[in-house]
Amino acid sequence: MSTAHDFAFPEPEDQDQDQDIVGAAHDPIPHVDGNAAAGALSEIFRVDIIAALGRCRHCGSVRAFGAAMVFVDAPGVVVRCRDCKGVLLRLVGTPTRYWLDLSGLDHLEIDRED
């Protein structure tokens, strides 16, 4: 059984060296904004998560989830902090279950809908 500790997170000082995160200067890794993750996350969360404020565990930046960098060219969805490029969230789905890793978020503040 995997735990959050089984995932490797880049240390902030190592992120400039991690080509998986930044891509090459001439060939950046394509990404979209946090709205791209809304469909997949709406199957898990019953609220609109795009306006939720999240605090990055890596750099402490607080931003709306919709401002995050979303990478969908993988087996699942990877959401990264726009400021430090650290992984905030990973979501992988199969026909029978989801795996959701939120360990890159210190917290996620979601407004209650009336």
C-alpha positions in Angstrom: 0.0 0.0 0.0 1.4 3.4 -1.0 1.4 6.4 1.3 2.1 10.0 0.6 5.7 9.5 1.8 6.2 7.1 -1.2 6.1 10.0 -3.6 9.2 12.0 -4.2 8.9 15.8 -3.9 11.6 18.1 -5.2 13.3 20.1 -2.5 12.9 23.9 -3.2 16.6 24.4 -3.8 16.6 21.5 -6.3 13.7 22.7 -8.4 15.8 24.7 -10.8 17.7 21.5 -11.6 14.6 19.3 -12.1 13.9 19.2 -15.9 10.7 17.3 -15.3 9.4 20.4 -13.6 10.7 23.2 -15.8 11.3 21.6 -19.2 14.1 22.9 -21.3 14.2 26.6 -22.2 13.6 25.8 -25.9 10.9 23.2 -25.1 8.8 24.0 -22.0 6.4 21.4 -20.8 2.9 22.4 -21.9 0.4 23.3 -19.2 -3.0 24.9 -18.8 -4.6 26.7 -15.9 -6.5 25.2 -12.9 -9.8 25.3 -14.8 -8.7 22.3 -16.8 -8.8 20.1 -13.6 -12.3 21.3 -12.7 -14.1 18.4 -14.6 -12.1 15.6 -13.0 -12.2 17.2 -9.5 -16.0 17.9 -9.7 -16.5 14.1 -9.6 -14.8 14.1 -6.2 -15.7 17.5 -4.7 -19.3 18.6 -4.5 -18.2 22.3 -4.7 -16.5 24.4 -7.3 -12.9 24.1 -6.3 -11.6 26.7 -8.9 -12.0 29.7 -6.6 -10.7 27.8 -3.5 -7.5 29.3 -2.0 -4.6 26.9 -1.6 -1.3 27.3 0.2 1.7 25.6 -1.4 3.5 23.4 1.1 6.8 24.0 -0.8 7.0 27.8 -1.0 4.0 29.1 1.1 2.4 30.9 -1.8 -1.4 31.4 -1.5 -3.4 31.5 -4.7 -6.8 30.5 -6.1 -6.7 27.0 -7.4 -7.7 28.2 -10.9 -4.3 30.0 -11.1 -2.3 26.8 -10.7 -0.5 25.1 -13.6 -2.3 21.9 -14.7 -0.5 19.2 -16.7 -2.8 16.7 -18.4 -0.4 14.9 -20.7 0.2 12.2 -18.2 -1.6 9.2 -16.8 -3.8 11.5 -14.7 -3.7 15.2 -13.8 -0.8 16.9 -12.1 -1.3 20.4 -10.6 1.8 22.5 -9.8 2.3 25.8 -8.0 2.6 28.7 -10.4 5.3 30.3 -8.2 7.7 27.5 -7.4 6.5 24.7 -9.7 6.1 22.3 -6.8 3.4 19.5 -7.1 0.2 20.5 -5.3 -2.1 17.8 -6.4 -2.1 14.5 -8.3 -5.2 12.8 -9.5 -5.4 9.4 -11.3 -8.7 7.8 -12.1 -9.6 4.3 -13.3 -13.1 3.0 -14.1 -13.5 1.8 -10.5 -11.6 4.3 -8.2 -9.6 7.5 -7.9 -6.2 8.2 -6.3 -5.9 11.7 -5.0 -2.7 13.1 -3.5 -3.0 16.6 -1.9 0.2 16.4 0.0 1.7 19.5 -1.8 -1.0 21.7 -0.3 -0.7 23.0 3.2 -4.4 23.7 3.2 -7.3 24.4 0.8 -9.8 27.0 1.8 -13.2 26.4 0.1 -16.1 28.9 0.4 -19.4 27.3 1.4 -22.1 27.6 -1.2 -25.4 29.1 0.1 
